[in-house]
Amino acid sequence: MLIYGEWVPAAAGRSISVYNPATGEAVDEVPAASAEDVATAIGAAHSAFPAWAHTPAVKRAELLDRSRGLLLSRREEIARSITEECGKPLRQSRSEINVAADFIRWYAEEGRRSYGEWIPDPLPDRRLLTIRQPIGVAAIITPWNFPAYMVARTATAALAAGCTVVIKPARQTPLTAFALARAFNDGGIPPGVVNVVTGDASVIGQAFLEDQRVRKISFAGSPDVGKLLMRGAANHVKRVSLELGGHAAFIIMSDAALDRAIDGLMSAKFQNAGQTCIAPNHVYVHSSLLETFLKLLCSRVERLKVGNGLDPETDVGPLINRDALEKVSSHVNDAIDHGARLLTGGHQLTADAQAEGNFYAPTILADVAPPMRITCEETFGPVIAVTAFESDDEAIDRANSTQYGLAAYIYTRDLSKAIRIAERLDVGMVGVNDTRIAAVEAPFGGVKLSGIGREGGREGLAAFMETKQLALRIGPA
C-alpha cells in the first residue's frame, strides 16, 4: 500500500489475491489492511494537508500535469493490467487510460479557477467577500468497473482543490489504483498527499467513518453500502458524495433514426460487458418499430465476439466474478419464467477458452414487463430488455417507475419532443440521439437511489471545497 510516500505491507502481514475474470487465475496479491493501517494512512493525509492546501494552485497543477504525462507514458502496461483484473477488452482499457489522463488535465487547470467573489454590502464601512478552501482529508472509495477512470475522476478533483486523499480501490481491481498512485508519486506529489489502502471494504469503510480527521467520503458502488456510509457519516457530519448505480431507460420514439439508435444502444450496452452504471437497462420501443428493431438488433448482437479481453478480436469480455454471473443468469431466467421472449443468448458460455471464466452470452429479451426483476433491478451484464409502448406518456411513466435515476436516453427527430421528455425524466443525465453522456467537463450524477452529489466538471471541484465568508471593516473614505 502507499502510505506517506512509501510502499508498505499490511501491519499484520495479511494479503488478498487478485483474479483474472477471464481465466480464473490469480494475477497478483495485495495487502489486506487492518483498521490500524487505515488510521496510519489517514494520519499521513492529515499531516500532509496543511502544506498541500497552501501550495499555490499553479504548482499543484504542474505536479498533476507531470503525473498525467507519466500515466500516458505507461498506458500499455496499465491497460493490460486493467484487462487482466477487470476483464474488459484491451482497446477499452486503453481508452480508459486516455480519459483518466483527460480528468487529470481538466482538474489541474480547473483548480486554478476556484474563484471567490465580492458581495455588494449594505454597510458603507464593511466589505463582504468569499473564498473557497479545501475540505481536508478525503476518503475515496472506487468501484471495479472503471478502476482508472474513477480514481482519476474523484481523487484528482480532490487534489486540485487542495485536499489530501486516502484511496480505497475495489477488492477486484487494486492494481490499477496502484499504477495511478505511482504516477502521482513519481510526478512529485508530496508524501502523504496521496495514499492507497487495500483489503476488506467493511474494515476500511468503518475506519473512514469513525475517524474525525476524514472530512469527506466519496463512494461509487451499491445502494446498500451507500446507505450505510450515509448513516455512518452523520455521526461526525462528514460530507458525502454517492454514485449508487442506475437503471437507464433507452426510449426509441416512432420517428427515430433506427440505425442510429441501434448504434448507440450497442455502444452503450456492451461496453465492459454491460457492467457500467449508465448502460441502458431497459429499452422502450414504439410499437410501430418493434419487430423491425428486434430483427436488426438480433443481427448485430449475434455477431459480437465474446472472449478474453487480451484477444484483439474480442468485443465483450467476462463478467467480474461468479456472483455477477449468477445475478445476470437469475435476471434472465426470472424474466423468461414470467413470460419474456428470449430472442438470442440467455446462457453462460463454457466452451474451450471460456470454460474457466465468467462469460455470459449477449442476450435480448422481448416483452419484458413487471413483475420481472429486470424491470426494477440493475442487471449489470450483457442483457438487453425490450418493451413496446404506444404513447409518450406511457414511455415516460415506465422510465420513471424505478427507484433509480442516473441516466436515460431518447432517440427522436423531433427536438421539441426531446426537450419536453428530457425535462420530465427523473434522472440526472439525459442523452438525446447520443449515448456519450459522460465528459470530463460535465457533471456526472443522479437522483433518487442513484445517489447524491456530482463529479466531473466544475461541480466535481466544488464537492471538495468549502465556501468561507469574510466580513472586512474598513475606515471612512
PLY file of the C-alpha trace (Angstrom):
ply
format ascii 1.0
element vertex 477
property float x
property float y
property float z
element edge 476
property int vertex1
property int vertex2
end_header
0.00 0.00 0.00
1.08 3.58 -0.47
1.28 5.43 2.85
3.20 8.68 3.26
5.07 8.18 0.01
6.29 4.65 0.78
5.09 1.25 -0.42
4.37 -0.86 2.66
2.78 -4.23 3.51
-0.14 -4.59 5.87
0.93 -4.30 9.50
-0.45 -7.77 10.24
1.16 -9.26 7.14
-2.12 -10.37 5.58
-2.87 -10.23 1.86
-5.62 -10.95 -0.68
-5.42 -12.33 -4.22
-6.48 -10.56 -7.40
-8.05 -12.81 -10.04
-8.42 -12.58 -13.81
-12.18 -12.96 -14.51
-11.45 -14.39 -17.98
-9.31 -17.28 -16.74
-9.93 -17.60 -13.01
-6.19 -17.36 -12.42
-4.60 -15.27 -9.68
-2.59 -12.43 -11.21
-1.20 -10.85 -8.03
-1.55 -10.36 -4.28
-2.07 -7.10 -2.43
-2.07 -6.19 1.27
-5.19 -6.64 3.40
-5.31 -3.51 5.55
-6.37 -3.51 9.18
-8.05 -0.61 10.94
-4.56 0.26 12.23
-3.23 0.53 8.67
-6.12 2.78 7.66
-5.54 5.02 10.67
-1.89 5.32 9.66
-2.89 6.33 6.14
-5.40 8.87 7.43
-2.72 10.25 9.74
-0.36 10.63 6.78
-3.01 12.51 4.80
-3.88 14.66 7.80
-0.26 15.68 8.43
0.31 16.43 4.73
-2.85 18.51 4.37
-1.74 21.96 5.64
1.23 22.20 3.28
-0.70 20.84 0.28
-3.67 23.14 0.94
-1.33 26.14 0.94
0.59 25.04 -2.13
-0.25 27.54 -4.90
-2.84 26.17 -7.29
-0.46 26.68 -10.22
2.13 24.46 -8.51
-0.45 21.77 -7.79
-1.41 21.96 -11.47
2.20 21.47 -12.55
2.59 18.36 -10.40
-0.70 16.90 -11.59
0.20 17.53 -15.21
3.58 15.86 -14.71
1.76 12.86 -13.22
-0.55 12.82 -16.23
2.42 12.58 -18.56
3.80 9.62 -16.65
0.40 7.90 -16.75
0.22 8.23 -20.52
3.81 7.03 -20.95
2.80 3.84 -19.12
-0.51 3.41 -20.93
0.15 -0.01 -22.48
1.34 -1.55 -19.23
-1.56 -0.15 -17.20
-4.15 -1.00 -19.86
-3.04 -4.61 -19.81
-3.34 -4.60 -16.01
-6.91 -3.26 -16.27
-7.86 -6.01 -18.70
-6.26 -8.72 -16.55
-8.01 -7.69 -13.34
-11.25 -6.26 -14.77
-11.77 -8.30 -17.96
-12.69 -5.54 -20.42
-11.26 -5.63 -23.97
-7.80 -4.12 -24.20
-8.89 -1.33 -26.55
-11.45 -0.22 -23.94
-8.74 -0.29 -21.28
-6.51 1.94 -23.41
-9.39 4.35 -23.89
-9.99 4.39 -20.14
-6.39 5.48 -19.52
-6.82 8.30 -22.03
-9.97 9.52 -20.27
-8.29 9.25 -16.86
-5.50 11.45 -18.21
-8.11 13.92 -19.50
-9.58 14.18 -16.00
-6.14 14.92 -14.55
-5.56 17.66 -17.12
-9.04 19.16 -16.59
-8.74 19.37 -12.81
-5.14 20.52 -12.91
-6.42 23.58 -14.78
-9.78 23.89 -13.00
-8.02 24.04 -9.63
-6.57 27.36 -10.76
-10.09 28.72 -11.20
-11.56 28.13 -7.72
-12.70 31.71 -7.50
-14.38 33.51 -4.65
-16.45 36.67 -5.07
-17.07 40.17 -3.74
-20.59 40.66 -2.42
-22.32 44.08 -2.52
-22.52 45.17 1.10
-25.38 47.26 2.57
-22.97 48.80 5.13
-20.64 51.53 3.84
-17.78 50.68 6.23
-17.71 46.93 5.55
-16.81 44.68 2.64
-18.09 41.14 2.16
-16.26 38.52 0.15
-15.97 34.75 -0.09
-13.03 32.43 -0.62
-13.05 28.70 -1.36
-10.86 26.35 0.63
-10.27 22.58 0.59
-12.32 20.46 2.95
-9.44 18.40 4.35
-8.76 14.68 4.18
-10.96 12.94 1.63
-11.63 9.20 1.57
-12.14 7.94 -1.98
-13.86 4.54 -2.40
-13.91 3.45 -6.04
-15.60 0.57 -7.93
-14.03 -2.14 -10.07
-15.70 -1.47 -13.43
-13.63 1.63 -14.32
-10.63 1.36 -11.99
-8.54 4.11 -13.64
-11.35 6.44 -14.69
-12.99 6.51 -11.27
-9.80 7.09 -9.31
-8.85 9.91 -11.67
-12.31 11.50 -11.64
-12.57 11.72 -7.86
-9.05 11.80 -6.47
-7.78 14.37 -8.98
-10.65 16.73 -8.20
-9.80 16.44 -4.50
-6.08 17.00 -5.13
-6.71 20.02 -7.36
-8.94 21.51 -4.67
-6.10 21.18 -2.15
-7.35 18.11 -0.29
-5.25 15.10 0.59
-6.68 11.65 -0.13
-6.83 8.08 1.07
-7.98 5.88 -1.82
-9.66 2.54 -1.25
-9.95 0.76 -4.63
-12.29 -2.16 -5.19
-11.03 -5.51 -3.93
-11.19 -6.88 -7.51
-9.09 -4.12 -9.14
-6.44 -2.68 -6.82
-3.54 -2.93 -9.30
-4.81 -0.07 -11.47
-5.14 2.22 -8.44
-1.55 1.39 -7.51
-0.47 2.33 -11.04
-2.14 5.74 -10.81
-0.71 6.28 -7.34
2.78 5.53 -8.71
2.26 8.17 -11.38
1.25 10.72 -8.72
4.18 9.69 -6.52
6.73 9.75 -9.34
5.29 13.02 -10.63
6.36 14.78 -7.45
3.13 14.91 -5.41
4.48 15.20 -1.84
4.42 12.22 0.56
1.12 11.77 2.37
-0.93 13.71 -0.16
-1.94 10.50 -1.98
-2.36 7.29 -0.02
-3.82 3.93 -1.10
-5.10 1.18 1.18
-6.44 -2.19 0.04
-8.43 -5.00 1.62
-11.80 -5.64 3.18
-14.32 -2.91 2.37
-16.15 -3.14 5.69
-12.95 -2.75 7.73
-11.66 0.19 5.70
-15.04 1.87 5.35
-15.70 1.70 9.08
-12.31 3.23 9.78
-13.12 6.09 7.42
-16.41 6.71 9.21
-15.04 6.61 12.74
-12.02 8.85 12.19
-12.89 12.52 12.66
-9.91 13.55 10.55
-11.74 12.32 7.42
-13.96 15.21 6.33
-15.34 13.87 3.05
-16.24 10.41 1.72
-16.73 9.83 -2.00
-18.21 6.43 -2.86
-19.33 4.67 -6.01
-20.97 1.30 -5.60
-24.14 -0.39 -4.40
-27.10 1.46 -2.85
-26.97 -0.70 0.29
-23.37 0.25 1.02
-24.09 3.88 0.12
-26.87 4.00 2.69
-24.56 2.55 5.36
-21.94 5.18 4.62
-24.51 7.97 4.65
-25.84 6.87 8.03
-22.34 6.47 9.45
-21.17 9.82 8.12
-23.91 11.54 10.13
-22.09 10.78 13.39
-19.34 13.27 12.55
-21.32 15.22 9.94
-18.94 14.25 7.16
-19.75 15.39 3.66
-20.59 12.53 1.26
-20.88 12.07 -2.49
-22.63 8.86 -3.55
-22.91 7.33 -7.01
-25.04 4.24 -6.50
-25.84 2.76 -9.88
-28.66 3.11 -12.33
-31.45 1.57 -14.36
-31.22 3.64 -17.52
-34.18 3.74 -19.88
-33.49 3.83 -23.61
-36.53 5.31 -25.39
-36.91 4.96 -29.16
-39.72 7.15 -30.46
-41.73 6.37 -33.59
-39.80 8.95 -35.65
-36.33 7.84 -34.52
-33.48 7.05 -36.90
-33.47 3.35 -36.11
-29.95 2.55 -37.33
-28.55 5.40 -35.29
-30.48 4.26 -32.21
-29.14 0.71 -32.55
-25.60 2.01 -32.98
-25.94 3.99 -29.76
-27.52 1.09 -27.91
-24.81 -1.37 -28.95
-22.06 1.02 -27.90
-23.57 1.85 -24.52
-24.87 -1.59 -23.62
-21.94 -3.86 -24.38
-19.06 -1.70 -23.18
-17.35 -3.64 -20.39
-19.87 -6.48 -20.88
-22.73 -4.21 -19.78
-21.06 -3.53 -16.44
-21.45 0.25 -16.45
-23.77 2.32 -14.30
-25.13 4.30 -17.28
-25.65 1.26 -19.53
-29.23 1.02 -20.88
-31.04 -1.45 -18.66
-34.49 -1.30 -20.27
-35.25 -0.39 -23.89
-38.65 1.10 -24.73
-39.50 0.97 -28.44
-42.59 2.45 -30.08
-44.81 -0.44 -31.11
-44.71 0.58 -34.79
-40.96 -0.10 -34.85
-40.77 -3.11 -32.54
-40.37 -6.08 -34.88
-38.06 -4.25 -37.30
-35.97 -3.09 -34.35
-35.72 -6.58 -32.87
-34.70 -8.11 -36.19
-31.95 -5.55 -36.78
-30.76 -5.72 -33.18
-30.53 -9.51 -33.17
-28.37 -9.49 -36.28
-25.95 -7.07 -34.59
-25.84 -8.82 -31.22
-25.28 -12.27 -32.68
-22.13 -11.04 -34.43
-20.44 -9.98 -31.18
-17.38 -11.98 -30.20
-17.15 -12.90 -26.52
-13.73 -13.76 -25.09
-10.61 -12.80 -23.21
-10.04 -9.05 -23.32
-6.43 -9.57 -24.36
-7.64 -11.02 -27.68
-7.80 -8.06 -30.11
-10.91 -9.51 -31.76
-12.94 -9.59 -28.52
-15.99 -7.33 -28.35
-17.38 -8.48 -24.99
-15.27 -9.70 -22.11
-16.20 -11.64 -18.96
-18.28 -10.56 -16.00
-16.22 -9.60 -12.98
-16.91 -12.71 -10.84
-19.24 -15.64 -10.20
-21.66 -13.55 -8.17
-22.12 -11.22 -11.14
-22.61 -14.20 -13.45
-25.26 -15.67 -11.17
-27.10 -12.35 -10.89
-27.32 -11.91 -14.68
-28.44 -15.51 -15.11
-31.11 -15.12 -12.42
-32.49 -11.95 -14.05
-32.76 -13.65 -17.43
-34.33 -16.83 -16.03
-36.79 -14.84 -13.93
-37.87 -12.82 -16.98
-38.39 -15.96 -19.07
-40.34 -17.59 -16.25
-42.65 -14.56 -16.22
-43.29 -14.58 -19.96
-40.44 -12.71 -21.64
-39.36 -13.89 -25.11
-35.73 -14.97 -25.37
-34.50 -13.93 -28.82
-30.80 -14.71 -28.51
-28.29 -15.65 -25.83
-29.62 -16.41 -22.37
-26.86 -18.73 -21.14
-23.37 -18.92 -19.70
-20.56 -19.61 -22.17
-18.31 -22.51 -21.19
-16.72 -23.79 -24.40
-12.93 -24.08 -24.78
-11.11 -20.96 -23.54
-14.31 -19.68 -21.89
-14.59 -22.67 -19.57
-12.76 -21.14 -16.59
-14.04 -17.58 -16.99
-17.22 -15.68 -16.14
-18.64 -15.36 -19.65
-22.30 -14.78 -20.48
-23.77 -14.69 -23.98
-25.05 -11.29 -25.17
-28.80 -11.58 -24.69
-32.00 -9.99 -25.96
-35.31 -10.34 -24.12
-38.57 -9.04 -25.58
-41.98 -8.47 -23.97
-40.38 -7.51 -20.67
-42.82 -6.27 -18.03
-43.40 -6.23 -14.25
-43.02 -8.16 -12.00
-39.81 -9.30 -13.71
-36.77 -8.38 -11.62
-35.02 -6.94 -14.65
-37.61 -4.12 -14.73
-36.61 -2.79 -11.32
-33.10 -4.09 -10.52
-29.81 -3.14 -12.15
-28.70 -6.17 -14.17
-25.07 -5.11 -14.79
-24.49 -7.51 -17.64
-24.80 -8.00 -21.43
-28.60 -8.24 -21.46
-30.99 -6.00 -23.43
-34.57 -5.98 -22.12
-37.14 -4.66 -24.60
-40.70 -3.40 -24.09
-43.08 -1.82 -26.63
-45.01 1.37 -25.84
-47.82 3.32 -27.52
-47.65 6.90 -26.21
-45.07 9.38 -24.97
-46.70 9.47 -21.54
-46.51 5.69 -21.26
-42.79 5.67 -22.08
-42.07 8.44 -19.57
-44.10 6.80 -16.80
-42.36 3.47 -17.34
-38.92 5.07 -17.42
-39.63 6.91 -14.14
-41.10 3.87 -12.39
-37.80 2.59 -10.93
-36.07 3.65 -7.72
-33.03 4.71 -9.73
-32.43 7.99 -11.54
-28.95 8.17 -13.00
-29.31 8.36 -16.79
-31.76 7.96 -19.66
-31.60 8.11 -23.45
-34.08 9.37 -26.07
-33.98 8.86 -29.82
-36.25 11.08 -31.90
-36.00 13.51 -34.82
-38.31 15.98 -33.04
-36.21 18.38 -30.96
-39.22 19.86 -29.19
-40.37 16.40 -28.16
-36.87 15.51 -26.99
-36.68 18.58 -24.76
-40.14 18.02 -23.28
-39.42 14.38 -22.50
-35.94 15.10 -21.13
-37.40 17.63 -18.70
-39.90 15.06 -17.41
-37.46 12.19 -16.94
-36.49 11.86 -13.27
-32.76 11.35 -13.82
-29.52 13.27 -13.51
-28.39 12.93 -17.13
-30.18 12.54 -20.47
-28.68 11.66 -23.84
-30.62 12.80 -26.90
-29.74 10.82 -30.04
-26.43 10.02 -28.37
-25.17 7.75 -25.61
-21.87 9.56 -25.00
-23.13 11.49 -21.99
-20.02 11.34 -19.77
-17.41 14.07 -20.24
-14.67 15.48 -18.03
-16.16 18.96 -18.43
-19.70 17.94 -17.39
-21.28 17.00 -14.05
-21.97 13.28 -13.55
-24.53 12.01 -11.05
-28.11 11.03 -10.40
-31.18 11.35 -8.22
-33.27 9.02 -6.08
-31.48 5.74 -5.32
-28.73 6.61 -7.79
-27.11 8.85 -5.21
-26.35 12.43 -4.27
-23.76 14.93 -5.45
-21.96 15.40 -8.75
-18.50 14.55 -10.01
-16.82 15.91 -13.11
-16.94 19.48 -14.38
-16.91 22.48 -12.06
-19.24 20.71 -9.64
-16.64 18.00 -9.13
-14.11 20.51 -7.83
-16.69 22.29 -5.65
-17.54 18.96 -4.00
-14.16 19.05 -2.23
-14.23 22.71 -1.18
-15.89 24.85 1.48
-17.01 28.44 0.94
-15.77 30.82 3.63
-17.25 34.30 4.05
-15.09 37.22 5.15
-16.51 40.47 6.55
-13.93 43.28 6.49
-14.35 46.51 8.47
-12.83 49.45 6.63
-12.32 53.07 7.58
-14.20 56.08 6.19
-13.38 57.29 2.70
0 1
1 2
2 3
3 4
4 5
5 6
6 7
7 8
8 9
9 10
10 11
11 12
12 13
13 14
14 15
15 16
16 17
17 18
18 19
19 20
20 21
21 22
22 23
23 24
24 25
25 26
26 27
27 28
28 29
29 30
30 31
31 32
32 33
33 34
34 35
35 36
36 37
37 38
38 39
39 40
40 41
41 42
42 43
43 44
44 45
45 46
46 47
47 48
48 49
49 50
50 51
51 52
52 53
53 54
54 55
55 56
56 57
57 58
58 59
59 60
60 61
61 62
62 63
63 64
64 65
65 66
66 67
67 68
68 69
69 70
70 71
71 72
72 73
73 74
74 75
75 76
76 77
77 78
78 79
79 80
80 81
81 82
82 83
83 84
84 85
85 86
86 87
87 88
88 89
89 90
90 91
91 92
92 93
93 94
94 95
95 96
96 97
97 98
98 99
99 100
100 101
101 102
102 103
103 104
104 105
105 106
106 107
107 108
108 109
109 110
110 111
111 112
112 113
113 114
114 115
115 116
116 117
117 118
118 119
119 120
120 121
121 122
122 123
123 124
124 125
125 126
126 127
127 128
128 129
129 130
130 131
131 132
132 133
133 134
134 135
135 136
136 137
137 138
138 139
139 140
140 141
141 142
142 143
143 144
144 145
145 146
146 147
147 148
148 149
149 150
150 151
151 152
152 153
153 154
154 155
155 156
156 157
157 158
158 159
159 160
160 161
161 162
162 163
163 164
164 165
165 166
166 167
167 168
168 169
169 170
170 171
171 172
172 173
173 174
174 175
175 176
176 177
177 178
178 179
179 180
180 181
181 182
182 183
183 184
184 185
185 186
186 187
187 188
188 189
189 190
190 191
191 192
192 193
193 194
194 195
195 196
196 197
197 198
198 199
199 200
200 201
201 202
202 203
203 204
204 205
205 206
206 207
207 208
208 209
209 210
210 211
211 212
212 213
213 214
214 215
215 216
216 217
217 218
218 219
219 220
220 221
221 222
222 223
223 224
224 225
225 226
226 227
227 228
228 229
229 230
230 231
231 232
232 233
233 234
234 235
235 236
236 237
237 238
238 239
239 240
240 241
241 242
242 243
243 244
244 245
245 246
246 247
247 248
248 249
249 250
250 251
251 252
252 253
253 254
254 255
255 256
256 257
257 258
258 259
259 260
260 261
261 262
262 263
263 264
264 265
265 266
266 267
267 268
268 269
269 270
270 271
271 272
272 273
273 274
274 275
275 276
276 277
277 278
278 279
279 280
280 281
281 282
282 283
283 284
284 285
285 286
286 287
287 288
288 289
289 290
290 291
291 292
292 293
293 294
294 295
295 296
296 297
297 298
298 299
299 300
300 301
301 302
302 303
303 304
304 305
305 306
306 307
307 308
308 309
309 310
310 311
311 312
312 313
313 314
314 315
315 316
316 317
317 318
318 319
319 320
320 321
321 322
322 323
323 324
324 325
325 326
326 327
327 328
328 329
329 330
330 331
331 332
332 333
333 334
334 335
335 336
336 337
337 338
338 339
339 340
340 341
341 342
342 343
343 344
344 345
345 346
346 347
347 348
348 349
349 350
350 351
351 352
352 353
353 354
354 355
355 356
356 357
357 358
358 359
359 360
360 361
361 362
362 363
363 364
364 365
365 366
366 367
367 368
368 369
369 370
370 371
371 372
372 373
373 374
374 375
375 376
376 377
377 378
378 379
379 380
380 381
381 382
382 383
383 384
384 385
385 386
386 387
387 388
388 389
389 390
390 391
391 392
392 393
393 394
394 395
395 396
396 397
397 398
398 399
399 400
400 401
401 402
402 403
403 404
404 405
405 406
406 407
407 408
408 409
409 410
410 411
411 412
412 413
413 414
414 415
415 416
416 417
417 418
418 419
419 420
420 421
421 422
422 423
423 424
424 425
425 426
426 427
427 428
428 429
429 430
430 431
431 432
432 433
433 434
434 435
435 436
436 437
437 438
438 439
439 440
440 441
441 442
442 443
443 444
444 445
445 446
446 447
447 448
448 449
449 450
450 451
451 452
452 453
453 454
454 455
455 456
456 457
457 458
458 459
459 460
460 461
461 462
462 463
463 464
464 465
465 466
466 467
467 468
468 469
469 470
470 471
471 472
472 473
473 474
474 475
475 476
